[in-house]
Amino acid sequence: MNTITKIEKNSIASEMGLVKGDIIVSINNKEVVDIFDYRYLTKNENLEMVIKKATGQEWILEIEKEEDEDLGINFKNPLIQCEKSCKNKCLFCFIDQNPVGMRPTIYFKDDDSRLSFLQGNFVTLTNMSDQELERIIFYRLSPINISVHTTDPKLRVFMLKNPRASLIMEQIKKITSAGIVTNFQVVLCKGINDEEHLDKTIGDLAGFFPFGQGVGVVPVGITKHRENLPSLTPLTKEDANQVIDRVTILQKKLKKELGTRFVFLADEFYILADRPIPPNEHYEDYSQIQNGVGLLRNFIQEFENSFENNFTTISTKPTIKEMSVATGQIAYSFIKELSSKTEKKFGVKIHTYPITNNFYGSTVTVAGLVTGGDIISQLRGLPLGERLLIPKCMLKSNEDIFLDNVSVKDIQKALDVNVVPTDVDGKEFLDKILGLPGLPGLHI
């Protein structure tokens, strides 16, 4: 429903008398299906808008404006139309591995190309018609992030449990041939789409370069809540080393042929294999960073740049003497090292704590899936100082709530400490350790 939920002050819409609750029926005789229709149609300098008021009365508004000038209209749903849900039954789906009793939005599986463009989500394209593909091309929705997993048609149908999964190569060809930039993802499942299958997938996708920018390979996430789901085996240290060796060979080959490594591994592979995270230049333009590829290297680089460029003398004094940091198991050694370096330079005592994921199981090690309950139970009684830093990725977007519905205030009350969420940004991490002006925490 194209219902207006907010009108910006002093905007064109405000001047035309539009108010919250009005419904956009059409613009220039075209139906507004979603936000992309709305953006495209309102770029024109001359508009004829049909508006339905709460009384049922219809207004016809003629608007003259500058090209691309915003009307000042906001909608409750950023897409206007409800997002599309996933029709697959992927054998590795993380959402299916959630325990019962969580908030309803946790169980929603989106598979919407518009969210891929707007928010960076990965989509499988299995619920997309030819007409919808044409719409992506018409509106130049670029980049699109695609969950491929394998380019073998039969294997992809097996993994996604959807017959339309077999169409992936022709869909990608259609998109990239139109000049739409794409990023690819492979969730690697041991004994299923690894080894020779992975080689073929990467080789096939490299054929779409340059509009196919590259592939991010991430290890399958396995929780302790896999009741009545297909059996999956967690990757071992040996497995991780074999994957790195295999992909390194492909990277060298592709670098020579394409001028890019093209395929990049998530940080978890290197940590599981007990190998160093590759240097900054390895990740090129960090195009897969939202996929956890190069996230730690980028964080370390940001921290080091800030440390060296802005704090080269002892003149910067931290505003507190003792504090703490909580993070996931995967990042612990890196955060500990950076905290120790800051301790030595600035004299602030920093307690760094790795949080074991009891909620999902110990095989889940990323900070973004740590729950408030685990933080409380594992930090209760430990020295925390005046401030506890947590990565903001632990929280629901734009809210102070963890996956288990524990709030930041709940942690502050339980642990009697000021909790400071921080972006996954090395500079901000250092700034908040030092308590620089303009970066207050959430006080009890």
Secondary structure by P-SEA (a helix, b strand, c coil): ccccccccccccccccccccccccccccccccccaaaaaaaacccbbbbbbbccccbbbbbbbbbcccccccccccccccccbbbbccccccccccccccccccccccccccaaaaaacbbbbccccccaaaaaaaaaaccccbbbbcccccaaaaaaaaccccccaaaaaaaaaaaabbbbbbbbbcccccccaaaaaaaaaaaacccccccbbbbbccccccccccccccccccaaaaaaaaaaaaaaaaaaaaacccccccccaaaaaaaccccccccccccccccccccaaaaaaaaaaaaaaaccccccccccccccccccccccaaaaaaaaaaaaaaaccbbbbbbbbccccccccccccccccaaaaaaaacccccccbbbbbccccccccccccccccaaaaaaaccbbbbbbcccaaaaaaaaacccccccccc
